Amino acid sequence: MKYLIIGGVAGGATVAARLRRMDEKAEIILFERGKYVSYANCGLPYYIGDTINDRNKLFVQTVKGFTDRFRIDIRTEQEVTRILPESKQVEVKKLGTGETYTETYDKLVLSPGAEPLRPRIEGIESKKIFTLRNVPDTDTIKNYVNTEKPRTAVVVGGGFIGLEMADELGVHVTVVEMANQVMAPLDYSMAAIVHQQLIGKQVGLMLEDGVSRFEETSGGVTVHLKSGKQIPADMVLLSIGVRPETRLAKEAGLTIGALGGIAVNEYMQTSNPDIYALGDAVEVRHLVTGKPALIPLAGPANNRSR
């Protein structure tokens, strides 16, 4: 049996290891368009804030370690650009050279993840406005913090990453959130406890307000809010959510769910029985509500890959 896996990190890398444990003879190839195949994405804010001092501790497994331990063909800096379900092939591009080739499969696993939302707001292209998704993003933010020595920051969005960064940046932070609470999955009464903690740590909290535009200045960025308020800052972190990366799935004719994620069944099969999907890109049924849900967290990605 020949398995192809698109994407590493929490979902794809765990699938690869699990498949090897289940079948010692299987041919397993994992494509990762970045340089790093398996890292602790939940730890990225804590490396920026020096809670994790050693960058190497972010990496769960290296390409060499994966290859030596599990005999898995890891192909980093190679991007799958197209899936051909009829012929059970994928088209691959080597990002370093531009060379393209095809690879066949018996079973295909999609773990492309999700990309940070970056809405079309005036001034959003400023180099002082950041998103945090992967190791290169982490290195960029870490380098900016170390060299520019910011004293103030605005975090747009009160989700998990936003609040972790507010806690770890080590500067005066203002959190801007359009909803009436941070951490949307929590009931309001529970979120109110988080609000108290934030205020107690001298974090500015601007609820039920959104960004209308950004204005880069010689000293940083001024964040203009829809209420008319203005917040000057040395840097801005966007943490307003993520969007499932579904381009490959759509172009391959796979069913997309009502919330925009790849639709899967209880076995993580897509509408094509030979193609599976998991992680931030998929839409699952919520165990409590029974309704479709997007759960872009490493824990569920790990669990569903087993």
C-alpha positions in Angstrom: 0.0 0.0 0.0 1.3 3.4 -0.9 0.2 6.4 1.2 0.8 10.1 0.3 0.3 12.7 3.1 0.0 16.4 2.3 1.2 18.5 5.2 3.1 17.7 8.4 3.0 19.2 11.9 0.3 17.9 14.3 -1.9 16.1 11.8 0.1 14.8 8.9 3.2 13.9 10.9 1.2 11.9 13.4 -0.7 10.1 10.6 2.7 9.1 9.1 4.0 7.7 12.4 0.7 5.8 13.0 0.6 4.3 9.5 4.1 3.0 10.0 3.2 1.4 13.3 0.3 -0.3 11.6 2.1 -1.4 8.5 5.9 -2.0 8.4 5.9 -2.6 4.6 3.8 0.4 3.5 5.4 3.1 1.3 4.7 6.4 3.0 5.6 9.8 1.5 4.9 13.1 3.3 5.0 16.4 1.5 5.6 19.6 3.5 6.0 22.9 1.7 7.9 24.4 4.6 11.3 23.4 6.0 9.9 21.8 9.2 7.9 18.6 9.3 6.9 18.4 13.0 7.0 21.2 15.5 5.0 22.3 18.6 2.9 25.1 17.1 1.2 25.6 20.5 4.7 26.6 21.8 5.4 29.3 19.3 4.1 32.2 21.4 6.2 30.9 24.4 9.4 30.9 22.4 8.7 34.5 21.4 8.2 35.4 25.0 11.3 33.5 26.2 9.3 31.0 28.3 10.9 28.5 25.9 14.5 29.6 25.6 15.8 27.0 23.3 14.4 27.2 19.7 15.2 23.5 19.2 12.7 22.5 21.8 9.9 23.6 19.4 10.7 20.7 17.1 9.0 17.4 17.9 10.9 15.5 15.2 13.4 16.4 12.5 13.3 15.1 8.9 16.4 12.9 9.7 14.8 11.7 12.9 11.6 10.8 11.2 13.3 9.1 8.4 15.7 7.1 10.6 13.0 6.0 13.1 10.0 5.4 10.9 11.4 4.9 7.4 9.1 7.6 6.0 10.0 9.5 2.9 9.9 13.1 4.0 9.9 15.8 1.2 10.2 19.2 2.7 9.9 22.4 0.6 7.8 20.5 -1.9 4.2 21.6 -2.5 1.4 19.5 -3.9 -0.2 21.8 -6.4 -2.9 19.5 -7.8 -4.8 16.3 -7.0 -5.9 14.0 -9.8 -8.4 11.6 -8.2 -9.3 9.8 -11.4 -5.8 8.6 -11.9 -4.9 8.6 -8.2 -2.0 11.0 -8.7 -0.8 14.3 -7.3 1.3 16.9 -9.0 4.2 18.2 -6.9 6.4 21.3 -7.2 9.9 21.5 -5.8 9.9 25.0 -4.4 13.7 25.4 -4.5 14.1 24.7 -8.2 10.6 25.0 -9.7 10.8 21.4 -11.0 7.5 19.5 -11.1 6.6 15.8 -11.1 3.8 13.5 -10.4 3.4 10.8 -7.7 0.8 8.0 -7.5 -1.1 6.8 -4.4 -3.4 4.2 -3.1 -4.6 6.3 -0.3 -4.2 10.1 0.2 -4.3 12.1 3.4 -4.9 15.8 3.4 -3.5 17.8 6.3 -3.0 21.3 4.8 -4.0 23.3 7.9 -5.5 26.7 7.9 -4.2 30.2 7.1 -4.6 33.3 9.3 -7.3 35.7 8.2 -5.9 38.9 6.8 -8.9 41.0 5.8 -8.6 43.8 3.2 -8.2 46.7 5.7 -6.3 49.8 4.7 -2.7 49.7 5.9 -2.7 46.0 6.7 0.4 45.4 4.6 2.6 47.3 7.0 5.8 45.4 8.0 4.9 46.1 11.6 1.7 44.0 11.5 2.2 40.3 12.0 0.4 37.0 12.0 1.6 33.8 13.7 1.1 30.5 12.1 4.4 28.7 11.7 8.1 28.7 12.5 9.1 31.4 9.9 6.4 33.7 11.3 7.8 33.0 14.8 11.3 33.9 13.7 10.1 37.1 12.1 8.3 38.3 15.2 11.1 37.2 17.5 13.6 39.1 15.4 11.4 42.2 15.4 10.9 42.1 19.2 14.7 41.6 19.8 15.9 44.3 17.4 13.2 47.0 17.6 12.5 46.6 21.3 8.8 47.5 21.1 7.1 48.9 24.3 3.5 48.7 23.2 1.5 46.3 21.0 -2.1 45.8 19.9 -3.4 42.3 19.5 -6.4 42.2 17.2 -8.6 39.2 18.2 -9.1 37.6 21.6 -8.7 33.9 20.7 -6.1 31.4 21.9 -3.1 32.7 20.0 -4.0 36.4 20.6 -4.2 35.9 24.4 -1.1 33.8 24.6 0.8 36.5 22.7 -0.7 39.2 25.0 0.7 37.3 27.9 4.1 36.6 26.4 5.2 39.7 24.5 6.4 41.4 27.7 5.2 44.8 26.6 2.0 46.9 27.3 -0.7 45.2 25.2 -4.2 46.2 24.2 -6.5 43.5 23.0 -9.2 44.5 20.5 -12.1 42.1 20.1 -15.3 42.6 18.1 -17.4 40.3 20.3 -18.4 41.1 23.8 -15.9 38.6 25.2 -12.6 37.0 24.5 -12.2 33.2 23.9 -15.4 32.6 22.0 -15.8 28.9 22.9 -16.3 29.8 26.6 -19.6 30.8 28.1 -19.7 34.5 28.9 -19.5 33.9 32.7 -16.3 31.9 32.2 -14.9 34.5 29.8 -15.5 37.2 32.4 -13.0 35.5 34.6 -10.4 35.8 31.8 -11.4 39.5 31.4 -10.6 40.1 35.1 -7.2 38.3 34.7 -6.3 40.4 31.7 -7.2 43.6 33.4 -5.3 42.5 36.5 -2.2 42.1 34.3 -2.6 45.6 33.0 -3.8 44.4 29.5 -6.0 46.9 27.8 -9.3 45.3 26.7 -11.4 46.9 24.0 -14.5 44.7 23.5 -17.3 45.1 20.9 -15.0 47.2 18.7 -13.2 46.5 15.5 -10.4 47.9 13.3 -11.4 50.3 10.5 -7.8 50.9 9.3 -4.1 50.9 10.2 -1.9 53.9 9.7 1.9 53.3 9.8 3.8 56.1 11.4 7.5 56.7 12.0 7.2 55.4 15.5 4.9 52.4 14.8 1.3 51.8 13.8 -1.8 53.7 14.8 -4.8 51.4 15.0 -8.1 53.2 14.1 -11.2 51.6 15.5 -14.7 51.7 14.2 -15.8 53.5 17.4 -13.4 56.4 16.4 -10.8 55.6 19.0 -7.2 55.4 18.0 -4.5 53.2 19.6 -0.8 54.0 18.9 1.5 50.9 19.1 5.0 49.8 18.2 3.6 46.6 16.6 0.3 44.8 15.8 -0.5 41.1 15.9 -3.5 39.9 13.9 -5.3 37.0 15.6 -8.8 37.2 14.2 -9.1 33.6 13.2 -8.1 31.2 10.5 -9.5 30.0 7.2 -9.3 26.2 6.3 -6.9 25.7 3.3 -9.3 23.9 0.9 -8.0 24.9 -2.5 -6.7 21.4 -3.3 -9.8 19.7 -2.1 -12.1 22.0 -4.0 -10.2 21.6 -7.3 -10.2 17.8 -6.7 -14.0 17.9 -6.5 -14.2 16.9 -2.8 -17.2 18.0 -0.8 -16.8 21.2 1.2 -19.0 21.6 4.3 -21.3 24.4 5.2 -18.7 26.2 7.3 -16.0 26.1 4.6 -14.0 23.1 5.8 -13.4 19.8 4.0 -16.4 17.5 4.8 -15.4 14.2 6.4 -17.2 11.3 7.9 -16.6 9.6 11.3 -13.6 7.8 9.8 -12.1 11.1 8.5 -12.9 10.0 4.9 -13.8 12.8 2.4 -16.4 12.4 -0.3 -13.7 10.3 -2.2 -13.2 7.0 -0.2 -9.5 6.9 -1.1 -8.8 10.4 0.3 -8.8 11.3 4.0 -8.5 14.7 5.6 -7.9 16.0 9.1 -6.7 18.9 11.2 -7.5 22.6 10.8 -8.8 22.1 7.2 -11.7 19.8 8.1 -15.2 20.3 9.2 -16.4 17.8 11.9 -19.5 17.1 13.9 -19.4 18.7 17.3 -19.7 16.0 20.0 -21.8 18.3 22.3 -24.1 20.2 19.9 -24.1 17.7 17.0 -23.7 20.5 14.6 -20.9 21.1 12.0 -17.8 22.7 13.6 -14.3 23.9 12.7 -11.9 23.1 15.5 -8.4 24.4 14.5 -6.4 23.1 17.4 -3.4 20.7 17.6 -5.1 18.4 20.2 -8.0 17.4 17.9 -5.6 17.1 14.9 -3.4 14.7 16.9 -6.4 12.6 18.2 -8.1 12.3 14.8 -4.8 11.2 13.1 -4.7 8.1 15.2 
